[in-house]
Structure formats: C-alpha cells, structure tokens
C-alpha cells in the first residue's frame, strides 16, 4: 500500500521522502558523523576540512559500492568478513585514541595527529553503519516504487552525504571554543572518543 501511494506521488514528494529517509537513517549519530564532529571540536574548522572531505569521498564510494551490490559479493567470500571487521575495529580504536589524547587547541597539537584526508577516507570505508544505512535507504526507495530512478537517487544521496557531514563538522566546531581550556578539552575529547567506540560497536551488531 505504501509503495502504491509513493509511486503515485509527485516527483517533489518522492524527492522529499528520500531526503527525509536519508536524514533520519544516514544522518543519525554513527562512527563517521561522530568522528567528524570530534575532529572539528578537537582541531577546529579549517584543519578538519581535509578529514571531512575524506569522509565524504569515502562514504560516497560506499554509496556506489552498495548500489553496485559489491558489498554482498565481498561478504560471500569465506573468511574475508572477519578480517575486514577486525581491521575496521582496529582503525576506529586508533582514531578514538587520537581524539581522546588530542591537546587543547591553544597548544597547536602534534602534526602527526592532525586530521588528514586519508584518515577520513579510511574511516568512511571501514564504517559498518555506512553500508547498513545506505543499503537500507536504497532498498527502501526501491521497495516503495518511487519514480526517481537509481541515478537520481544516487545524486540525491551523494548531496545528502555532503550536507550531513558538513553540519556535523560545524556542530563540532561549536565545542572548539570550550577546548582552549585544558580540562574542558580533555573531558569533551574523551566523551567524543567513547561515543565513537560505542556507535561503532552498535553499528557492528547484527
């Protein structure tokens, strides 16, 4: 019934439905969004733009992989899924440690710990939530029979990926003002690091 209603809706209504679904499912707190916010809080806006760009490009790559059905092919290879899961967990734990130990903004910080494009890209492709969330949105739109077509859906979702992560980054920079105080910096960074680990664990649950 829902599919029939949506298939008979106007194009703008179908587009709105897809945007709302993407906002709720893809925009909710997860490893990528929390890490972007944490980087913005720990290092400020400009140094975190490279990292955010890496997350956006990596998540867009996940979008294309899911749309092509390659994720299903990879998961069908015996023994590969556990290896990828361990590698992803190790990388995210390393990232959480760097966030937790990031110095106050006033100190400038260690250059080796600063956000990088490669770090953001690796986090995005290792993010279990991205595959589940993007797959759910694409499958939901297909099942409901919207008339947008896969290319249009991919363009909309790619735009949503950019918007969602930019908004989370800006939210993180709001905390940056508090991070010039060493005690506030340590507390906020520890909270973000713990949240990153928690959201990753929840996303990895079956």
Buried (B, 14 or more C-beta within 10 A) or exposed (E): EEEEEBEEBEEEEBBEBBBEBBBEBBBEBBBBBBBBBBBBBBBBBEBBBBBBBBBBBBBBBBBEBBBEEEBEEEEEEEEEEEEBEEEBBEBBBEBBEBBBBBBBBEEEBEEEBBBBBEBBBBBBBBBBBBBBBBBBBBEBBEEBBBEBEEEBBBEBBBEBBBBBBBBBBBBBBEBBEBBEBEEBBBEBBBBBBBBBBBBBEEBBEE
